[in-house]
Amino acid sequence: MLARLPLYWQVFLINGLVFLVATVTLALSPARVSAPVLPREWIVLLGGLAVMLTTNAVLLRASLRPVDRVVHEMQSVDHLHTGDRLPELGEGPGGRLVTSYNAMLDRLDAERSASTARAVAAQESERHRIAQELHDQVGQDLTVVLLGLSQLQRRVPDDVAEEVALLRDSARSSLDDVRRVARELRPGVLDDLGLASALAAMCSDLAVHAGLPVRRTVSPGLPELGPERELVVYRVAQEALTNAARHARATELRLSLARVGDAVVLEVADDGRDAGPIVPGAGLLGMRERASLVGARVRVEPGPRGTTVRLELPLGSAS
C-alpha cells in the first residue's frame, strides 16, 4: 500500500511513523529528563536520536535510491547514445520514476533517429540536386566556353593567341573543378562500382588536389553492407579525410577498411602534430549522427603521432 503512494507522501508517512514511535516510546518508558540534564540522561537522549536517524535513513533509502540513480544517469547521457536502460524496481515511486526515465530515453532515441534520418535524407537530396545542376548546367556552359576558346585560338593573331590559350586553360581547370565538386557531392562511382572503388577515387582526388598522399588499405572479401550503410562509410571517410587535410598539418594520411570480428571498421589516421584537444564541431557531430542511423559508432582517438577517426559498423545492425 505504501509503495503505491507518491514519493512526497511516502517520505511524510515514514518520518511521521518514526516520530510517533519515538513519542510513544518516550511516553511509556520510565526515562525522565532532569533540569539540568544529567550526563546519563544525555546518553539516553543521544542513543534515542541515533536510533531514530538510523531507522529513518534505512526506510528512506529504499524510496530515494532510485532518484539518485536516475540523477546520476542523466548527468552522463549522450544525446547520440543514450546508453543502457536502468533495471526496473517494482511498482513504487522509485520504480515508476525509473520506468518513466527509460520510456523518455526510448522516445528520445526514436525522435532523434527519425529527425536525423530526415535531415540526412534532405541533405543527400540537396547534394544530388546541386551536383546535377553543376554537371548539366555549369559543366555544359564551361564546355561550350572551352570549345569556343579553342576555335577562337586558331583564328586570332599570334600576339593574342597566347592570352586566349591561357583563358582556355583556365576554363578547362574550372571545368575539372566543377566535375570534381559534383563527384564529391554525389559519388556516382559509389553506385556504379561500389565502396572500394569510391574510396580509391576519393583518395586519389585528395592526393591530387591537396597534395597529401593517402595510403589506402581495403581488405578483400568484405561483406555486403547495402547502399545506406555504404553511403555512411563513404561520407564518414570523406569528412575525416577533409578535416585531416585542412586542420591536421599532416604529411601523410592513412585509410583502412577491414572486417574486425562482427563489425566492419573504417579508420582514417594522420601523422599531424600539435593538434591540441579535440573540440567536437559540426563535422564530428555530423559523422556521429550519420553513424547512429545504422547502429554504428564514431570515435576520435588523439595520439602522440596524429589523430585517428574510427568508425565501427556492426554487421548485425540494421539501417
Backbone torsions as a table, in degrees:
resi	resn	phi	psi	omega
1	MET	NA	-45.4	-178.8
2	LEU	-64.9	-35.1	-176.9
3	ALA	-66.5	-21.1	-178.3
4	ARG	-87.4	-9.4	-179.0
5	LEU	-78.0	156.9	173.5
6	PRO	-60.0	158.3	-176.1
7	LEU	-60.4	-39.0	179.7
8	TYR	-57.8	-47.3	-178.3
9	TRP	-71.0	-30.3	175.6
10	GLN	-63.1	-47.5	-179.9
11	VAL	-63.0	-42.8	-179.8
12	PHE	-61.1	-46.9	-177.6
13	LEU	-69.9	-36.6	178.2
14	ILE	-64.6	-47.2	177.8
15	ASN	-63.1	-41.1	178.3
16	GLY	-62.6	-39.4	178.7
17	LEU	-64.4	-41.9	179.4
18	VAL	-63.9	-45.1	179.4
19	PHE	-65.0	-38.3	178.9
20	LEU	-63.5	-45.3	179.3
21	VAL	-63.1	-41.6	179.9
22	ALA	-65.0	-39.5	179.4
23	THR	-65.5	-46.0	179.3
24	VAL	-62.7	-42.1	179.6
25	THR	-62.2	-42.5	-180.0
26	LEU	-66.5	-37.9	-178.5
27	ALA	-70.7	-37.2	-175.7
28	LEU	-90.1	-17.0	-177.4
29	SER	-80.5	157.4	178.7
30	PRO	-77.6	-1.5	-176.2
31	ALA	-69.7	138.4	176.9
32	ARG	-134.9	157.0	-178.4
33	VAL	-112.2	127.9	-179.8
34	SER	-89.6	168.8	174.4
35	ALA	-123.8	111.3	-1.9
36	PRO	-73.0	166.0	-177.1
37	VAL	-71.6	130.2	179.9
38	LEU	-78.8	158.2	-179.5
39	PRO	-57.2	-43.7	-179.0
40	ARG	-66.9	-28.4	176.9
41	GLU	-71.4	-33.9	174.2
42	TRP	-61.1	-39.8	179.6
43	ILE	-62.0	-43.6	179.6
44	VAL	-64.9	-43.5	-179.4
45	LEU	-63.7	-46.8	179.9
46	LEU	-65.5	-36.2	176.5
47	GLY	-64.7	-42.2	177.2
48	GLY	-63.7	-39.7	178.0
49	LEU	-63.5	-40.3	178.7
50	ALA	-63.5	-41.0	177.9
51	VAL	-63.2	-42.8	179.2
52	MET	-61.3	-47.0	-178.3
53	LEU	-64.9	-40.3	179.6
54	THR	-64.3	-45.5	178.9
55	THR	-62.3	-42.7	179.3
56	ASN	-63.1	-42.3	-179.6
57	ALA	-64.3	-43.0	-179.3
58	VAL	-63.7	-43.1	-178.1
59	LEU	-70.2	-36.9	-178.5
60	LEU	-77.1	-26.2	-176.7
61	ARG	-58.0	-44.1	-178.1
62	ALA	-63.8	-32.0	-178.5
63	SER	-82.8	-35.6	-173.0
64	LEU	-97.8	-13.7	-179.7
65	ARG	-59.2	-42.8	177.4
66	PRO	-59.4	-31.6	178.4
67	VAL	-63.6	-45.2	178.9
68	ASP	-62.4	-39.1	-179.6
69	ARG	-65.4	-42.1	179.3
70	VAL	-65.8	-42.0	178.6
71	VAL	-60.8	-43.7	179.5
72	HIS	-62.3	-42.2	-180.0
73	GLU	-68.2	-36.9	-179.3
74	MET	-64.0	-31.1	-179.6
75	GLN	-70.8	-19.4	-176.8
76	SER	-113.0	8.9	-177.7
77	VAL	-74.4	130.5	173.0
78	ASP	-97.6	132.6	-175.5
79	HIS	-67.2	-17.0	175.9
80	LEU	-92.7	-30.3	179.2
81	HIS	-134.1	99.6	-174.2
82	THR	-74.5	-12.0	174.4
83	GLY	85.8	-170.4	-178.2
84	ASP	-74.7	153.5	177.3
85	ARG	-84.8	151.5	178.0
86	LEU	-74.9	145.8	177.6
87	PRO	-67.9	144.3	179.6
88	GLU	-67.8	147.6	-174.3
89	LEU	-125.1	30.3	176.9
90	GLY	94.1	-157.2	-171.1
91	GLU	-108.1	3.8	179.0
92	GLY	-74.3	-177.9	178.3
93	PRO	-57.8	-38.8	177.3
94	GLY	-62.8	-44.3	178.8
95	GLY	-64.1	-40.5	178.4
96	ARG	-66.8	-36.2	177.5
97	LEU	-63.6	-45.5	179.3
98	VAL	-63.8	-42.0	178.6
99	THR	-61.6	-43.6	178.4
100	SER	-65.2	-38.6	179.1
101	TYR	-64.5	-45.6	178.1
102	ASN	-61.9	-40.7	178.5
103	ALA	-64.9	-37.1	177.8
104	MET	-63.2	-43.0	177.9
105	LEU	-62.9	-39.7	177.4
106	ASP	-61.4	-42.1	178.9
107	ARG	-66.4	-40.4	178.1
108	LEU	-61.3	-43.5	178.9
109	ASP	-61.5	-45.8	-178.5
110	ALA	-65.0	-45.4	-179.2
111	GLU	-67.5	-39.6	178.7
112	ARG	-64.7	-43.8	179.9
113	SER	-62.6	-42.9	-178.8
114	ALA	-66.1	-45.1	-178.4
115	SER	-68.0	-39.4	178.3
116	THR	-65.7	-41.0	178.3
117	ALA	-61.1	-42.4	178.7
118	ARG	-65.0	-41.9	-179.3
119	ALA	-65.2	-43.6	-179.8
120	VAL	-66.3	-40.7	178.3
121	ALA	-62.3	-42.4	177.9
122	ALA	-65.3	-38.7	179.1
123	GLN	-63.7	-45.5	179.8
124	GLU	-65.7	-37.5	177.6
125	SER	-63.7	-41.3	178.9
126	GLU	-68.6	-38.3	175.6
127	ARG	-59.5	-44.4	-179.4
128	HIS	-62.6	-42.4	-179.0
129	ARG	-64.5	-44.6	-178.9
130	ILE	-66.0	-41.9	178.5
131	ALA	-61.5	-40.0	178.7
132	GLN	-64.9	-40.7	178.6
133	GLU	-65.1	-42.6	179.1
134	LEU	-62.9	-42.8	-177.2
135	HIS	-71.1	-47.1	-172.7
136	ASP	-82.0	-36.1	-174.5
137	GLN	-99.3	-64.7	-176.2
138	VAL	-64.6	-43.0	-179.6
139	GLY	-61.9	-43.3	179.0
140	GLN	-67.1	-39.7	178.0
141	ASP	-62.0	-43.4	178.2
142	LEU	-65.8	-34.3	177.2
143	THR	-64.3	-41.8	176.9
144	VAL	-62.4	-44.2	178.2
145	VAL	-61.3	-41.6	-179.3
146	LEU	-64.0	-43.2	178.2
147	LEU	-65.5	-40.5	179.0
148	GLY	-63.3	-41.1	179.0
149	LEU	-66.5	-36.3	178.8
150	SER	-64.6	-41.4	177.5
151	GLN	-68.7	-38.3	-179.2
152	LEU	-65.9	-33.1	-177.7
153	GLN	-62.7	-32.1	-178.6
154	ARG	-78.1	-13.0	-175.3
155	ARG	-104.9	-22.2	-174.3
156	VAL	-83.2	161.2	176.5
157	PRO	-63.1	161.4	-176.6
158	ASP	-62.0	-32.6	-177.9
159	ASP	-72.0	-15.7	178.0
160	VAL	-103.8	-20.1	-175.1
161	ALA	-59.9	-34.6	-178.6
162	GLU	-65.7	-40.5	178.4
163	GLU	-67.5	-38.2	177.0
164	VAL	-64.6	-37.7	178.1
165	ALA	-63.1	-38.2	177.4
166	LEU	-64.9	-40.7	177.4
167	LEU	-64.1	-39.9	179.1
168	ARG	-64.0	-42.8	178.4
169	ASP	-64.3	-38.0	177.8
170	SER	-65.1	-40.9	177.6
171	ALA	-64.7	-40.3	178.1
172	ARG	-63.6	-41.9	178.2
173	SER	-63.2	-40.8	178.3
174	SER	-64.4	-39.3	178.3
175	LEU	-63.9	-40.3	177.0
176	ASP	-63.3	-40.7	178.6
177	ASP	-64.1	-41.8	179.1
178	VAL	-61.9	-43.9	179.1
179	ARG	-64.2	-39.0	179.1
180	ARG	-65.1	-44.8	178.9
181	VAL	-62.9	-38.8	177.7
182	ALA	-63.3	-39.2	177.5
183	ARG	-65.4	-39.0	179.4
184	GLU	-67.1	-37.9	-179.5
185	LEU	-70.3	-41.0	-178.7
186	ARG	-137.5	93.7	-174.9
187	PRO	-72.7	91.2	178.2
188	GLY	-61.8	-28.8	179.7
189	VAL	-65.4	-25.9	177.6
190	LEU	-65.5	-41.3	179.0
191	ASP	-74.5	-34.3	-172.9
192	ASP	-86.3	-42.8	-171.5
193	LEU	-116.9	-9.9	176.3
194	GLY	103.5	175.2	-172.7
195	LEU	-66.9	-43.6	-176.3
196	ALA	-61.5	-43.8	179.4
197	SER	-67.4	-37.3	178.6
198	ALA	-64.4	-42.1	177.6
199	LEU	-65.2	-38.4	178.4
200	ALA	-63.3	-43.7	179.2
201	ALA	-64.5	-39.4	178.7
202	MET	-62.5	-45.6	-179.6
203	CYS	-64.5	-38.8	178.9
204	SER	-65.2	-44.1	178.4
205	ASP	-61.1	-41.9	-179.4
206	LEU	-65.1	-40.8	179.6
207	ALA	-63.8	-36.5	-178.4
208	VAL	-73.7	-46.5	-170.7
209	HIS	-89.5	-28.7	179.6
210	ALA	-101.9	-9.5	179.6
211	GLY	70.8	20.2	-179.8
212	LEU	-111.6	119.3	176.2
213	PRO	-69.2	142.8	-179.6
214	VAL	-122.1	117.4	173.5
215	ARG	-84.3	119.0	-173.3
216	ARG	-113.5	131.7	177.4
217	THR	-133.4	113.2	177.0
218	VAL	-120.0	115.1	-177.7
219	SER	-66.4	139.5	177.5
220	PRO	-73.3	156.6	175.0
221	GLY	74.3	27.9	177.3
222	LEU	-68.0	145.6	179.6
223	PRO	-68.4	158.2	177.1
224	GLU	-68.8	127.6	-177.6
225	LEU	-99.7	-25.6	-175.2
226	GLY	94.9	155.8	-174.7
227	PRO	-59.5	-42.9	-174.8
228	GLU	-68.6	-43.3	-179.3
229	ARG	-72.8	-33.0	174.4
230	GLU	-63.4	-39.1	178.1
231	LEU	-64.6	-38.0	177.6
232	VAL	-63.1	-45.8	178.8
233	VAL	-60.7	-42.7	-179.3
234	TYR	-63.6	-46.7	-177.2
235	ARG	-66.9	-39.0	178.1
236	VAL	-64.8	-43.4	177.5
237	ALA	-62.7	-41.4	179.7
238	GLN	-61.9	-46.5	-179.5
239	GLU	-66.3	-41.7	-178.7
240	ALA	-66.1	-43.3	178.6
241	LEU	-65.4	-41.6	-179.8
242	THR	-64.2	-44.6	179.2
243	ASN	-62.4	-42.2	-179.9
244	ALA	-64.2	-41.1	-179.6
245	ALA	-66.3	-33.8	-176.2
246	ARG	-83.7	-39.1	-166.0
247	HIS	-118.4	-16.6	-169.8
248	ALA	-85.1	-12.3	-174.9
249	ARG	51.8	47.3	-176.1
250	ALA	-94.8	160.9	174.1
251	THR	-108.5	-12.8	179.7
252	GLU	-156.8	145.2	176.4
253	LEU	-118.7	153.8	178.6
254	ARG	-130.8	133.5	177.0
255	LEU	-127.7	129.6	177.3
256	SER	-136.3	143.9	177.2
257	LEU	-135.9	119.7	-175.4
258	ALA	-152.7	163.2	174.0
259	ARG	-92.8	127.6	178.5
260	VAL	-125.1	103.1	-177.1
261	GLY	65.6	-125.0	-179.3
262	ASP	-98.7	27.3	-178.9
263	ALA	-141.6	155.1	169.9
264	VAL	-101.0	126.8	-173.2
265	VAL	-116.3	126.3	172.4
266	LEU	-106.8	131.5	176.5
267	GLU	-128.5	130.9	173.4
268	VAL	-122.7	116.7	-175.2
269	ALA	-125.6	152.8	176.2
270	ASP	-131.7	165.3	178.2
271	ASP	-108.3	32.5	-178.0
272	GLY	-65.9	165.8	-179.2
273	ARG	-126.2	149.9	173.4
274	ASP	52.8	46.1	179.9
275	ALA	-72.2	-22.7	-178.6
276	GLY	77.3	-177.5	-179.8
277	PRO	-65.3	147.1	179.4
278	ILE	-78.1	120.3	177.8
279	VAL	-109.0	111.1	-178.7
280	PRO	-59.3	125.6	178.2
281	GLY	-121.8	-165.0	-177.4
282	ALA	-64.2	-36.4	-179.6
283	GLY	-63.9	-49.1	179.9
284	LEU	-66.3	-40.2	178.1
285	LEU	-62.8	-41.1	178.1
286	GLY	-63.0	-40.8	177.7
287	MET	-62.2	-44.0	-178.9
288	ARG	-66.7	-38.1	178.8
289	GLU	-66.1	-43.3	177.2
290	ARG	-61.2	-44.8	-177.9
291	ALA	-63.2	-37.8	-177.9
292	SER	-64.5	-25.0	-179.6
293	LEU	-65.7	-28.0	-178.1
294	VAL	-113.5	20.3	176.6
295	GLY	74.9	19.2	-178.9
296	ALA	-101.5	171.3	179.0
297	ARG	-133.8	144.0	176.7
298	VAL	-115.0	130.3	176.2
299	ARG	-125.6	143.0	175.4
300	VAL	-112.2	120.8	-173.4
301	GLU	-118.2	96.9	176.6
302	PRO	-73.2	147.3	179.2
303	GLY	-144.7	177.3	-179.1
304	PRO	-68.1	-20.0	-179.2
305	ARG	-123.2	52.6	175.6
306	GLY	108.7	-170.4	-176.3
307	THR	-126.5	144.1	179.3
308	THR	-121.3	127.9	171.8
309	VAL	-100.8	124.8	-173.3
310	ARG	-123.9	123.2	176.5
311	LEU	-110.5	122.0	178.4
312	GLU	-111.9	116.5	-176.0
313	LEU	-114.6	101.6	179.0
314	PRO	-61.2	137.3	-177.2
315	LEU	-70.9	-21.9	179.4
316	GLY	-85.8	-5.0	-176.4
317	SER	-74.4	147.6	178.5
318	ALA	-107.6	144.2	-179.7
319	SER	-84.6	NA	NA
